[in-house]
């Protein structure tokens, strides 16, 4: 443990305790280093269990500062006169006339086994406060060091020189306790997710990752194939499987009653009751034969809506034809098939990222596809872990997996019904036991279900200006301090607050540069407009719009040409 005061110069002197028992205030004239979020420490002598006295550095984070003394305001009023010149004339020649009062929230001293421990002992007035050294922060902020097995080098500490203090996340905690990337439009959330996926597919992790990609932004991850930064001496190279909407197939029999309600429009109460009865009938009639199609369900709908009159004649009700018409329309959708299916074995493999592109799929179909995949993946991990299924089963999944869900507010909206919300809640609360991790990405944290958000134990918070979204974070994100949440509107692109289980204490981070190309760049509309008037495009349009020369009709006499 670093304990020498000689490592960093003192930057201030303790004035006394702060507003609560976990704060203290110090006085300084050093304006350069007293930034919100910066790390400082004081030294305390604590007795150990063996009777010896230990000298410990108590780390703290600057949460507020204010200017309490400076030159008279009159000196600053005249812009033509230098304040330093006036100060010298009146005999005040101090090089730093401004005095600041700085509030620090105590983080604690670092124990390698237990993490940060708060001594519950604020410094005495007159104690010196020191700027935490880069080497010390590299040691204590990260649960794992960069390039170590189970680490994810996401960037570097924002308030220090670029790269001076790398920030590496604990992948075990990140994927097992779930994570959320919350950011406004254009803040770099998809870019940050891309950096994270790169780390998960690096040789020191080799994760099994699935990405739900509603906008087709993650196809550029295919550059991971053969990239020298991701290969290892043992021959490892990451695999990338990009599934376009044409590749998406969900077996009809894997859907449940509520999936069908989502896909079938405007179902009356009677039609819903008939469909529910048809589902009960098909389960009873098939008896273990789990694969059935739309035609089988239509037969059960007709059976469910058939009544017998007093004379023993069967009569088909009016609901069956309407449901049949809607089911026939569903049968025309290419994403749902009686036999073909994207099983867990097709989607997951260690060292592979699968990108499920759904940019051409309707919102209702996206909901059902996502719910079906999440439900089957969860069951696959549970049944494999409990040894209920054999390796030749399509649901056999003998390793932990991680699922990244872009535009998460669509799949788990706060005040609207959603097919994915129930299964997401189940996975987020129970997935840790079975090795199924989920990452949520959204630009509208205020619109995502609070129960879902609160289950994500690691958070990446980027620039958010919307007051409703900011307010939602105060209740949905517990681990990030209020002082850091105040910084959200001031963050620029690529700057992120990381908090929760994946780091030892919340940090302000600058996301590193991606090694693969980013696929979510904003379209440059003016540049595209300019291209419309390029010379070769003008010539091409002129040729396309030119009238077709008509052939002259030959002169004939009694059907014989006389030309």
MARKOLGU-557192 format. One line per field, with one value per residue (C-alpha): residue number from 1; x, y, z. Coordinates in steps of 0.1 Angstrom, whole numbers. Layout:
timar	c(NUM|...)
c1	c(X|...)
c2	c(Y|...)
c3	c(Z|...)
***
This chain:
timar	c(1|2|3|4|5|6|7|8|9|10|11|12|13|14|15|16|17|18|19|20|21|22|23|24|25|26|27|28|29|30|31|32|33|34|35|36|37|38|39|40|41|42|43|44|45|46|47|48|49|50|51|52|53|54|55|56|57|58|59|60|61|62|63|64|65|66|67|68|69|70|71|72|73|74|75|76|77|78|79|80|81|82|83|84|85|86|87|88|89|90|91|92|93|94|95|96|97|98|99|100|101|102|103|104|105|106|107|108|109|110|111|112|113|114|115|116|117|118|119|120|121|122|123|124|125|126|127|128|129|130|131|132|133|134|135|136|137|138|139|140|141|142|143|144|145|146|147|148|149|150|151|152|153|154|155|156|157|158|159|160|161|162|163|164|165|166|167|168|169|170|171|172|173|174|175|176|177|178|179|180|181|182|183|184|185|186|187|188|189|190|191|192|193|194|195|196|197|198|199|200|201|202|203|204|205|206|207|208|209|210|211|212|213|214|215|216|217|218|219|220|221|222|223|224|225|226|227|228|229|230|231|232|233|234|235|236|237|238|239|240|241|242|243|244|245|246|247|248|249|250|251|252|253|254|255|256|257|258|259|260|261|262|263|264|265|266|267|268|269|270|271|272|273|274|275|276|277|278|279|280|281|282|283|284|285|286|287|288|289|290|291|292|293|294|295|296|297|298|299|300|301|302|303|304|305|306|307|308|309|310|311|312|313|314|315|316|317|318|319|320|321|322|323|324|325|326|327|328|329|330|331|332|333|334|335|336|337|338|339|340|341|342|343|344|345|346|347|348|349|350|351|352|353|354|355|356|357|358|359|360|361|362|363|364|365|366|367|368|369|370|371|372|373|374|375|376|377|378|379|380|381|382|383|384|385|386|387|388|389|390|391|392|393|394|395|396|397|398|399|400|401|402|403|404|405|406|407|408|409|410|411|412|413|414|415|416|417|418|419|420|421|422|423|424|425|426|427|428|429|430|431|432|433|434|435|436|437|438|439|440|441|442|443|444|445|446|447|448|449|450|451|452|453|454|455|456|457|458|459|460|461|462|463|464|465|466|467|468|469|470|471|472|473|474|475|476|477|478|479|480|481|482|483|484|485|486|487|488|489|490|491|492|493|494|495|496|497|498|499|500|501|502|503|504|505|506|507|508|509|510|511|512|513|514|515|516|517|518|519|520|521|522|523|524|525|526|527|528|529|530|531|532|533|534|535|536|537|538|539|540|541|542|543|544|545|546|547|548|549|550|551|552|553|554|555|556|557|558|559|560|561|562|563)
c1	c(0|12|16|44|35|65|48|26|28|2|-25|-45|-52|-82|-106|-130|-159|-184|-222|-224|-203|-187|-173|-146|-136|-101|-88|-65|-52|-45|-72|-56|-61|-94|-118|-151|-144|-107|-91|-73|-62|-52|-31|-44|-27|-49|-41|-39|-52|-16|-12|10|0|-6|-3|-31|-41|-78|-89|-116|-133|-139|-176|-179|-158|-164|-143|-142|-116|-100|-91|-118|-144|-137|-103|-120|-145|-121|-111|-83|-63|-46|-58|-22|-9|-34|-27|10|4|-14|12|-6|19|7|10|-23|-47|-78|-87|-111|-131|-133|-156|-144|-165|-145|-141|-118|-86|-81|-79|-69|-94|-124|-120|-125|-131|-144|-125|-154|-128|-125|-92|-84|-82|-48|-42|-26|-45|-26|-34|-36|-7|-14|3|-19|-51|-41|-38|-70|-96|-96|-107|-86|-56|-57|-49|-55|-79|-114|-106|-120|-99|-126|-105|-86|-94|-108|-91|-56|-33|-47|-37|-20|-46|-62|-97|-102|-135|-142|-159|-171|-191|-201|-218|-231|-247|-258|-251|-267|-253|-275|-268|-285|-285|-250|-231|-213|-233|-231|-194|-188|-207|-185|-154|-169|-176|-140|-128|-151|-139|-102|-80|-81|-119|-132|-168|-200|-220|-253|-263|-299|-293|-325|-307|-280|-251|-230|-222|-188|-177|-170|-136|-127|-121|-84|-76|-41|-51|-75|-55|-35|-5|-26|-45|-75|-93|-128|-157|-184|-218|-240|-276|-296|-335|-335|-317|-340|-362|-382|-401|-439|-442|-416|-441|-466|-502|-491|-466|-494|-515|-487|-485|-523|-539|-572|-583|-617|-622|-640|-613|-587|-606|-609|-572|-563|-585|-568|-534|-546|-560|-528|-507|-531|-534|-497|-486|-448|-446|-436|-432|-464|-473|-500|-521|-522|-532|-560|-574|-575|-591|-619|-623|-624|-650|-673|-704|-731|-768|-797|-800|-763|-752|-718|-718|-687|-687|-680|-646|-628|-629|-616|-588|-579|-576|-552|-532|-529|-514|-490|-480|-469|-443|-409|-395|-417|-414|-429|-395|-365|-353|-324|-316|-291|-265|-267|-264|-238|-202|-172|-151|-180|-202|-236|-252|-290|-299|-336|-336|-363|-385|-417|-418|-442|-421|-390|-407|-417|-383|-365|-388|-385|-347|-344|-368|-352|-316|-327|-342|-312|-288|-311|-316|-280|-268|-292|-282|-317|-306|-279|-252|-270|-300|-303|-308|-276|-256|-227|-211|-221|-234|-239|-268|-266|-299|-298|-327|-337|-366|-384|-382|-388|-409|-418|-456|-466|-471|-442|-435|-398|-404|-414|-386|-361|-371|-367|-333|-321|-331|-322|-297|-266|-272|-271|-245|-268|-259|-277|-265|-291|-284|-308|-310|-341|-335|-367|-387|-373|-389|-375|-375|-355|-330|-325|-314|-283|-255|-230|-238|-222|-237|-230|-242|-279|-296|-333|-345|-369|-341|-318|-344|-350|-313|-314|-337|-326|-288|-278|-240|-232|-229|-252|-221|-212|-248|-246|-218|-240|-251|-214|-200|-189|-189|-170|-169|-186|-193|-187|-201|-213|-200|-174|-152|-140|-155|-173|-150|-151|-136|-126|-135|-106|-105|-122|-100|-129|-149|-180|-212|-235|-221|-247|-254|-238|-268|-251|-223|-250|-268|-236|-230|-264|-248|-215|-208|-211|-244|-258|-248|-263|-296|-297|-292|-319|-344|-337|-367|-364|-359|-389|-384|-398|-427|-419|-439|-459|-482|-506|-485|-452|-424|-417|-387)
c2	c(0|35|55|79|116|124|109|140|176|188|209|221|220|206|232|208|183|188|188|151|126|113|146|171|205|218|252|256|282|255|260|236|204|210|196|179|142|145|121|133|117|124|101|86|64|34|5|-29|-62|-71|-39|-21|13|15|47|46|68|77|83|109|124|162|168|206|238|275|307|322|349|369|404|431|429|466|455|431|457|476|453|477|473|441|430|418|454|470|443|451|488|483|460|427|405|369|348|330|355|333|310|280|259|223|196|159|128|100|68|50|31|2|-34|-59|-85|-63|-32|2|4|36|43|66|90|124|143|168|205|213|179|181|170|154|148|110|97|81|48|46|52|25|1|8|20|-12|-46|-61|-47|-42|-73|-96|-125|-111|-75|-50|-19|7|39|61|84|116|142|129|129|107|71|79|60|32|21|-17|-33|-66|-87|-113|-87|-69|-98|-117|-87|-71|-36|-6|21|52|82|109|109|114|109|78|50|26|34|26|-7|-15|-9|-32|-60|-57|-63|-93|-109|-102|-133|-126|-130|-149|-144|-157|-125|-119|-84|-73|-46|-28|-2|-24|-5|-34|-51|-34|-58|-82|-65|-85|-115|-118|-85|-89|-72|-100|-131|-152|-175|-206|-199|-181|-156|-143|-153|-129|-140|-112|-123|-101|-100|-126|-150|-145|-176|-183|-216|-211|-237|-218|-189|-187|-174|-138|-138|-144|-117|-92|-103|-105|-71|-60|-92|-90|-105|-135|-141|-140|-165|-188|-185|-193|-224|-234|-232|-255|-280|-281|-289|-317|-331|-330|-346|-341|-333|-297|-287|-275|-249|-223|-249|-270|-240|-230|-265|-261|-227|-242|-270|-244|-223|-253|-258|-286|-276|-295|-318|-328|-307|-290|-253|-231|-198|-164|-159|-188|-173|-140|-156|-178|-148|-131|-164|-167|-132|-142|-173|-149|-133|-146|-145|-173|-208|-242|-259|-236|-219|-199|-222|-213|-235|-213|-180|-186|-199|-188|-164|-155|-124|-129|-97|-101|-73|-63|-30|-41|-59|-44|-33|-60|-87|-74|-77|-113|-124|-109|-124|-159|-158|-145|-171|-200|-188|-186|-221|-234|-222|-234|-269|-273|-263|-287|-315|-319|-320|-338|-323|-333|-310|-277|-260|-274|-243|-254|-220|-185|-161|-123|-106|-69|-52|-20|5|-12|12|-4|-38|-29|4|20|23|1|-37|-55|-91|-88|-70|-101|-124|-95|-91|-129|-130|-99|-113|-149|-150|-146|-181|-197|-176|-154|-118|-89|-54|-27|3|32|69|74|61|78|56|23|2|11|-25|-36|-6|-11|-47|-35|-34|-17|16|36|71|95|130|133|167|158|166|137|113|129|126|89|82|95|66|39|42|39|36|68|97|127|149|129|129|167|164|146|176|188|156|156|127|97|108|84|79|43|30|-2|-37|-36|-9|-3|33|55|71|97|80|89|59|46|45|16|-9|-17|8|24|17|42|75|102|106|137|152|183|161|138|168|180|146|149|177|159|160|123|121|150|132|99|116|134|102|84|112|117|108|75|81|66|46|62|42|29|41|11|4|-24|-37|-36|-11|15|31)
c3	c(0|-9|23|18|18|-4|-34|-39|-26|-1|-19|11|48|66|80|97|91|62|63|71|89|57|45|54|42|33|23|-7|-32|-57|-84|-109|-90|-71|-97|-90|-91|-84|-58|-28|5|41|63|96|122|130|155|139|154|164|184|159|145|107|86|61|32|34|-2|-9|-39|-43|-45|-42|-41|-36|-38|-3|-6|-34|-44|-41|-68|-78|-91|-116|-128|-151|-180|-191|-158|-147|-112|-105|-111|-87|-61|-63|-59|-27|-14|-20|-39|-30|-62|-55|-40|-44|-16|-21|3|-10|2|0|3|21|1|26|27|3|16|-12|2|11|-11|3|41|56|89|101|113|96|97|124|115|103|87|52|21|-8|-44|-50|-71|-105|-94|-63|-83|-109|-80|-61|-86|-107|-94|-121|-140|-178|-199|-169|-173|-166|-172|-197|-204|-211|-210|-186|-157|-171|-148|-153|-184|-211|-204|-171|-150|-172|-160|-163|-153|-136|-163|-138|-119|-151|-168|-137|-119|-152|-165|-181|-205|-201|-223|-244|-282|-297|-264|-276|-259|-289|-293|-256|-261|-291|-269|-243|-268|-281|-246|-241|-273|-265|-258|-220|-219|-250|-240|-256|-266|-283|-294|-302|-328|-338|-360|-377|-360|-349|-382|-382|-354|-383|-384|-353|-376|-382|-364|-349|-316|-309|-318|-294|-296|-290|-323|-308|-330|-323|-344|-356|-368|-382|-387|-410|-408|-436|-413|-383|-377|-346|-344|-341|-313|-292|-289|-261|-259|-250|-279|-303|-287|-294|-331|-338|-340|-324|-307|-290|-256|-271|-297|-269|-250|-280|-288|-251|-252|-285|-268|-241|-267|-288|-257|-248|-283|-292|-258|-260|-297|-292|-328|-344|-370|-377|-395|-363|-342|-367|-363|-325|-329|-349|-323|-295|-313|-322|-303|-304|-306|-290|-320|-319|-348|-347|-353|-359|-341|-356|-339|-356|-391|-378|-358|-388|-411|-386|-382|-420|-421|-393|-414|-442|-419|-427|-392|-378|-391|-383|-381|-386|-354|-340|-311|-282|-299|-330|-311|-285|-284|-263|-284|-306|-309|-326|-339|-344|-368|-366|-384|-409|-384|-370|-334|-324|-341|-324|-291|-297|-312|-283|-257|-274|-275|-239|-226|-244|-234|-198|-199|-217|-190|-162|-176|-186|-151|-135|-160|-173|-210|-229|-252|-284|-274|-293|-260|-244|-232|-209|-205|-193|-219|-221|-240|-250|-256|-276|-273|-241|-234|-263|-247|-211|-212|-179|-182|-211|-215|-232|-240|-229|-196|-176|-188|-184|-148|-142|-158|-140|-106|-112|-141|-118|-104|-139|-158|-179|-180|-196|-206|-213|-236|-238|-245|-225|-189|-178|-201|-190|-163|-129|-116|-146|-143|-106|-111|-132|-106|-130|-147|-175|-173|-202|-211|-203|-205|-203|-167|-165|-174|-149|-122|-129|-124|-88|-79|-104|-100|-64|-66|-84|-60|-64|-70|-101|-113|-114|-139|-165|-186|-187|-201|-237|-262|-250|-213|-189|-152|-143|-111|-94|-90|-118|-102|-66|-66|-91|-116|-144|-175|-210|-233|-253|-290|-307|-327|-350|-370|-354|-373|-356|-370|-377|-414|-428|-446|-461|-476|-491|-506|-522|-538|-556|-578|-586|-624|-630|-611|-631|-664|-652|-643|-676|-694|-674|-679|-717|-739|-758|-795|-813|-845|-877|-891|-926|-956|-969|-998|-993|-965|-985|-975|-1002|-983)
***
